[in-house]
Amino acid sequence: MIKTKIKRIEELNDKYLILNEKEMKFLRKCLKSRKQDVRWTAAEILVGWYTPENERLLYNLTYDKAELVCVDATDSLCIGRTRRSLSRLRDLMEDKRSRVRGYAVLSFFQVWVNCFSWNEKSMRAYLRFAETMEAEEKKTWVRLFYEENKILARGKKGFDRLFYMLEHSNDYYVKASAIQTAKDMRSIFNQEEINAGLEKAIDSLEYEYQKEDIKKYIQTKEPIKILLLDRENSGVTQLLEYMGEEETEMYVRSAGLHPSGKIEKWVLDILMQEDDITRYQCSSPIEELCKYDYLIPIGIHLDEKAYPFQKIYARYQDFDKKQIGWEEAKEMICQIEKDLKRNIDEPEKIKEIAQEMGKVWPLA
């Protein structure tokens, strides 16, 4: 019976589009199951898309007495967007269980960004708070996550302490987590620095598989990560997101400043013909803002002062079409990729050419 429930949950995880009410009723029931593996499996899939109800369900589940369930719920509550969730995570950062504290530290930062954005004022406030909290933390594994958040608060800069912890810790879990943190922090702008730090740390690792993994990893190149932004994230940006994944080498996601919660029928008609849309592609608010190198406004203008740690590509900020076809979407997303690659490879030359032509370079 339990395997059947878990299998059904996993099937929901692969389901097209957002869960309907009958499926959500089943999921709510699983969250109250007597079996903790059912509860934590259900908690894990709620992180896949944001709704106020999902946030509430995860919030409640952080009170679960089973440690693994609490850990999963705390980890998944990173999608939270309310001060209530922020306050709960603040309490969990002082939990007696180190695993709960560690994931609470990570989720707290993500919810902080969801509430107050990723800008210099918000990050100064976060750093003041984190300094006080970290001073009370004795566990190196948890302190590592404070360091990860501080790197993000500095705009993915300042890796010395992270690599010191990686090289000098004797704890396998600290080393493994530090390696993963370095990978998570790597971007097209800092990959040489990250690669050098990882390479330097190889001799400090005990296990050959970790050494080989790093050697292979530093040979790879980080993709350009972009976030397509419009008001509702229900139409053009949805199709562009799909085309970006299909037609470019970029990591592409989309979001809305005021998401409608639904994808427009004309987009669904196109995407369902490909039979390749999952519930992860849905009208969404901005999530994981720190992940992206570039913000791409479509039909809206962004204040670059509000996003100081990212570059804004402004070519389509005045785009006013409500619908586009397959070919036009492909042309747009490929143009974005072409421009961004040129900007990375030859930033000054491209700006000079644009100025000579009397045009404003589309990177704000």
C-alpha positions as CSV (number, residue, x, y, z in Angstrom):
1,M,0.0,0.0,0.0
2,I,2.8,2.4,0.9
3,K,4.7,1.7,-2.3
4,T,1.5,2.4,-4.2
5,K,1.2,5.8,-2.5
6,I,4.8,6.7,-3.1
7,K,4.5,5.6,-6.7
8,R,1.4,7.7,-7.2
9,I,3.3,10.7,-5.7
10,E,6.2,10.2,-8.1
11,E,3.8,10.0,-11.0
12,L,2.3,13.4,-10.0
13,N,5.9,14.7,-10.0
14,D,6.1,13.8,-13.7
15,K,2.6,15.1,-14.5
16,Y,1.9,17.6,-17.2
17,L,0.9,21.1,-15.9
18,I,-0.4,22.0,-12.4
19,L,-2.1,19.4,-10.3
20,N,-5.9,19.5,-10.2
21,E,-8.0,19.6,-7.1
22,K,-8.4,15.8,-6.9
23,E,-4.7,15.3,-7.1
24,M,-4.0,18.0,-4.5
25,K,-6.5,16.4,-2.2
26,F,-4.5,13.1,-2.5
27,L,-1.3,15.0,-1.8
28,R,-2.7,16.7,1.3
29,K,-3.8,13.3,2.5
30,C,-0.2,11.9,2.0
31,L,1.2,14.8,4.0
32,K,-0.8,13.5,7.0
33,S,0.2,9.8,6.4
34,R,1.3,7.8,9.4
35,K,4.3,6.7,7.3
36,Q,7.1,9.3,7.3
37,D,8.5,8.2,3.9
38,V,5.1,9.0,2.3
39,R,5.2,12.4,4.1
40,W,8.7,13.4,3.0
41,T,8.1,12.2,-0.6
42,A,5.0,14.4,-0.8
43,A,6.9,17.3,0.7
44,E,9.7,17.0,-1.9
45,I,7.4,17.6,-4.9
46,L,5.7,20.7,-3.5
47,V,8.9,22.7,-4.1
48,G,8.4,22.2,-7.9
49,W,5.9,25.1,-8.3
50,Y,4.7,27.9,-6.0
51,T,1.2,28.5,-4.7
52,P,0.2,30.1,-1.4
53,E,-1.3,26.7,-0.4
54,N,2.0,24.8,-1.1
55,E,3.8,27.3,1.1
56,R,1.2,26.8,3.8
57,L,1.4,23.0,3.6
58,L,5.2,23.1,3.8
59,Y,5.1,25.5,6.7
60,N,2.9,23.2,8.7
61,L,5.1,20.2,7.8
62,T,8.2,21.8,9.3
63,Y,6.6,21.0,12.7
64,D,6.7,17.3,11.9
65,K,8.5,15.4,14.7
66,A,10.2,13.0,12.2
67,E,13.6,14.6,11.4
68,L,13.7,13.6,7.7
69,V,10.3,15.0,7.1
70,C,11.1,18.2,8.9
71,V,14.4,18.4,6.9
72,D,12.6,17.9,3.5
73,A,9.9,20.4,4.5
74,T,12.4,23.0,5.6
75,D,14.4,22.5,2.4
76,S,11.3,22.8,0.2
77,L,10.1,25.9,2.1
78,C,12.7,27.8,0.1
79,I,9.8,28.7,-2.2
80,G,8.2,30.7,0.5
81,R,7.3,34.3,0.0
82,T,5.9,35.4,3.4
83,R,7.3,36.8,6.5
84,R,5.5,34.1,8.4
85,S,7.7,31.5,6.6
86,L,10.8,33.7,7.2
87,S,10.0,33.8,10.9
88,R,9.6,30.0,11.1
89,L,12.9,29.4,9.3
90,R,14.5,31.8,11.7
91,D,13.4,29.6,14.6
92,L,14.5,26.5,12.8
93,M,18.0,28.0,12.4
94,E,18.3,27.4,16.2
95,D,16.9,23.8,16.1
96,K,18.8,21.3,18.1
97,R,19.2,19.1,15.0
98,S,22.1,20.2,12.8
99,R,20.5,18.9,9.6
100,V,17.4,21.0,10.2
101,R,19.5,24.1,11.0
102,G,21.6,23.7,7.8
103,Y,18.6,23.5,5.5
104,A,16.9,26.3,7.4
105,V,19.9,28.6,6.8
106,L,19.7,27.9,3.1
107,S,16.0,28.3,2.8
108,F,15.9,31.4,5.0
109,F,18.1,33.2,2.5
110,Q,16.0,32.2,-0.5
111,V,12.8,33.4,1.3
112,W,14.6,36.6,2.3
113,V,15.3,37.2,-1.4
114,N,11.7,36.3,-2.3
115,C,10.5,38.9,0.2
116,F,13.1,41.7,-0.1
117,S,14.8,41.0,-3.5
118,W,18.5,40.6,-4.3
119,N,19.8,44.1,-4.1
120,E,22.5,45.9,-2.1
121,K,20.2,47.3,0.6
122,S,18.5,43.9,1.2
123,M,21.9,42.1,1.3
124,R,23.4,44.6,3.8
125,A,20.5,43.9,6.1
126,Y,20.9,40.1,5.6
127,L,24.6,40.2,6.3
128,R,24.0,42.0,9.6
129,F,21.5,39.4,10.6
130,A,23.6,36.4,9.4
131,E,26.7,37.7,11.4
132,T,24.7,37.5,14.6
133,M,23.2,34.1,13.9
134,E,26.4,32.5,12.6
135,A,28.3,33.6,15.8
136,E,26.2,31.1,17.8
137,E,26.6,28.2,15.3
138,K,29.3,25.6,16.3
139,K,28.8,23.0,13.5
140,T,31.1,23.6,10.6
141,W,28.7,21.9,8.2
142,V,26.0,24.5,9.1
143,R,28.5,27.4,9.0
144,L,29.3,26.4,5.5
145,F,25.8,27.3,4.4
146,Y,26.1,30.7,6.1
147,E,29.2,31.2,3.9
148,E,27.2,30.2,0.8
149,N,24.6,32.8,1.6
150,K,27.2,35.4,2.2
151,I,28.8,34.8,-1.2
152,L,25.4,35.3,-2.8
153,A,24.9,38.4,-0.7
154,R,28.2,39.8,-2.1
155,G,27.0,39.1,-5.7
156,K,28.8,35.7,-6.1
157,K,32.1,37.2,-5.0
158,G,34.6,36.4,-2.3
159,F,35.4,32.6,-2.3
160,D,38.5,32.5,-0.1
161,R,36.7,31.2,3.1
162,L,34.8,28.6,1.1
163,F,37.9,27.2,-0.4
164,Y,39.7,27.3,3.0
165,M,36.9,25.2,4.5
166,L,37.1,22.8,1.6
167,E,40.9,22.4,1.9
168,H,41.3,22.3,5.7
169,S,38.2,20.5,7.0
170,N,38.6,16.8,7.9
171,D,34.8,16.2,7.7
172,Y,33.8,14.3,4.5
173,Y,30.3,15.9,4.6
174,V,31.8,19.4,4.9
175,K,34.1,18.8,1.9
176,A,31.3,17.3,-0.2
177,S,29.0,20.2,0.6
178,A,31.7,22.8,-0.1
179,I,32.4,21.2,-3.5
180,Q,28.7,21.4,-4.3
181,T,28.5,25.0,-3.1
182,A,31.4,25.9,-5.4
183,K,29.6,24.3,-8.3
184,D,26.3,26.1,-7.4
185,M,28.1,29.4,-7.3
186,R,29.9,29.1,-10.6
187,S,28.7,31.4,-13.4
188,I,30.0,32.5,-16.7
189,F,31.5,35.5,-15.0
190,N,33.4,33.7,-12.2
191,Q,34.1,30.2,-13.6
192,E,37.8,30.7,-13.9
193,E,38.1,31.6,-10.2
194,I,35.9,28.8,-9.1
195,N,37.8,26.2,-11.3
196,A,41.1,27.4,-9.9
197,G,39.9,27.0,-6.3
198,L,38.5,23.6,-6.9
199,E,41.7,22.5,-8.7
200,K,43.8,23.7,-5.8
201,A,41.8,21.7,-3.4
202,I,42.2,18.4,-5.2
203,D,45.2,17.2,-3.2
204,S,43.3,17.8,0.1
205,L,40.6,15.2,-0.9
206,E,40.8,11.7,0.4
207,Y,38.6,9.9,-2.2
208,E,39.7,9.4,-5.8
209,Y,36.1,9.7,-7.1
210,Q,35.9,13.3,-5.8
211,K,39.3,14.1,-7.4
212,E,38.2,12.7,-10.7
213,D,34.9,14.5,-10.5
214,I,36.5,17.8,-10.0
215,K,39.0,17.2,-12.8
216,K,36.1,16.5,-15.2
217,Y,34.0,19.3,-13.9
218,I,36.6,22.1,-14.4
219,Q,36.8,21.0,-18.1
220,T,33.2,22.0,-18.6
221,K,31.9,25.4,-19.3
222,E,29.0,27.1,-17.5
223,P,26.0,27.9,-19.6
224,I,24.6,31.4,-19.8
225,K,21.6,31.5,-17.4
226,I,18.8,33.8,-18.2
227,L,15.4,34.7,-16.7
228,L,12.7,35.9,-19.1
229,L,10.5,38.4,-17.4
230,D,7.1,40.0,-18.2
231,R,4.0,40.9,-16.3
232,E,1.9,37.7,-16.2
233,N,4.2,34.9,-17.5
234,S,1.3,33.4,-19.3
235,G,2.1,33.9,-23.0
236,V,5.2,34.9,-24.9
237,T,7.7,34.2,-22.2
238,Q,6.4,30.7,-21.8
239,L,7.0,29.9,-25.4
240,L,10.4,31.6,-25.3
241,E,11.3,29.5,-22.3
242,Y,10.5,26.3,-24.1
243,M,12.3,27.4,-27.3
244,G,15.3,28.4,-25.2
245,E,15.6,24.9,-23.8
246,E,15.1,23.3,-27.2
247,E,17.1,25.6,-29.5
248,T,20.0,27.1,-27.4
249,E,22.8,26.1,-25.1
250,M,21.5,28.5,-22.4
251,Y,19.7,27.7,-19.2
252,V,16.4,29.4,-19.7
253,R,13.5,30.0,-17.3
254,S,10.6,32.5,-17.2
255,A,8.6,34.4,-14.6
256,G,6.1,37.2,-14.1
257,L,6.1,40.2,-12.0
258,H,2.4,39.5,-11.4
259,P,1.9,36.0,-12.6
260,S,-1.6,35.0,-13.7
261,G,-1.2,31.4,-12.6
262,K,-2.2,30.0,-16.0
263,I,-0.7,29.5,-19.4
264,E,-2.7,31.0,-22.3
265,K,-4.4,28.5,-24.6
266,W,-2.5,29.5,-27.7
267,V,0.8,28.6,-26.0
268,L,-0.6,25.3,-24.7
269,D,-1.8,24.4,-28.2
270,I,1.8,24.9,-29.5
271,L,3.5,23.1,-26.6
272,M,1.1,20.2,-26.3
273,Q,1.7,19.4,-30.0
274,E,5.3,18.7,-28.9
275,D,4.0,16.6,-26.0
276,D,6.9,17.9,-24.0
277,I,5.6,20.2,-21.3
278,T,5.8,19.4,-17.6
279,R,4.2,21.0,-14.6
280,Y,7.5,22.9,-14.0
281,Q,6.6,25.1,-16.9
282,C,3.8,27.2,-15.4
283,S,3.0,30.8,-14.7
284,S,5.3,31.6,-11.9
285,P,6.7,34.4,-9.7
286,I,10.4,35.1,-9.7
287,E,12.1,32.2,-8.0
288,E,15.8,31.5,-7.4
289,L,16.7,35.0,-8.6
290,C,20.4,34.6,-7.6
291,K,20.8,31.8,-10.2
292,Y,20.7,34.0,-13.3
293,D,23.4,35.9,-15.1
294,Y,21.0,38.0,-17.2
295,L,17.4,39.2,-16.9
296,I,15.5,39.5,-20.1
297,P,12.5,41.9,-19.9
298,I,9.9,41.2,-22.5
299,G,7.4,44.1,-22.9
300,I,8.4,45.7,-19.6
301,H,11.2,48.0,-18.3
302,L,13.3,47.0,-15.4
303,D,15.2,49.4,-13.1
304,E,18.8,48.2,-13.2
305,K,19.4,49.6,-9.7
306,A,16.9,47.0,-8.4
307,Y,19.0,44.2,-9.9
308,P,22.6,45.3,-9.2
309,F,24.1,41.8,-9.4
310,Q,22.8,40.9,-12.8
311,K,22.9,42.3,-16.3
312,I,19.7,43.4,-18.1
313,Y,19.3,42.7,-21.8
314,A,16.9,45.3,-23.0
315,R,16.4,44.6,-26.7
316,Y,12.8,43.3,-26.2
317,Q,11.8,45.6,-23.4
318,D,9.3,47.4,-25.7
319,F,8.0,44.2,-27.3
320,D,4.2,44.6,-27.6
321,K,2.9,41.5,-29.4
322,K,0.5,39.3,-27.4
323,Q,1.1,36.2,-29.5
324,I,4.0,34.9,-31.5
325,G,4.5,31.9,-33.7
326,W,7.0,29.1,-33.4
327,E,9.5,30.6,-35.9
328,E,9.4,34.0,-34.4
329,A,10.0,32.6,-30.9
330,K,12.9,30.7,-32.2
331,E,14.3,33.8,-33.9
332,M,14.0,35.9,-30.8
333,I,15.6,33.4,-28.4
334,C,18.5,32.7,-30.8
335,Q,19.0,36.4,-31.2
336,I,19.3,36.7,-27.4
337,E,21.8,33.9,-27.2
338,K,23.9,35.4,-30.1
339,D,24.0,38.9,-28.5
340,L,24.8,37.5,-25.0
341,K,27.7,35.4,-26.3
342,R,29.1,38.3,-28.2
343,N,28.8,40.5,-25.2
344,I,30.7,38.0,-23.1
345,D,33.4,37.4,-25.7
346,E,33.9,41.0,-26.9
347,P,32.1,43.4,-24.5
348,E,34.0,46.5,-25.3
349,K,34.1,46.0,-29.0
350,I,30.4,45.4,-29.2
351,K,29.6,48.6,-27.3
352,E,31.9,50.6,-29.6
353,I,30.2,49.2,-32.7
354,A,26.8,50.0,-31.2
355,Q,27.9,53.6,-30.4
356,E,29.3,54.1,-33.9
357,M,26.0,53.0,-35.4
358,G,24.1,55.4,-33.2
359,K,22.3,52.7,-31.4
360,V,21.8,51.9,-27.7
361,W,23.4,48.6,-26.8
362,P,20.6,46.4,-25.5
363,L,22.4,45.5,-22.3
364,A,21.4,47.9,-19.6
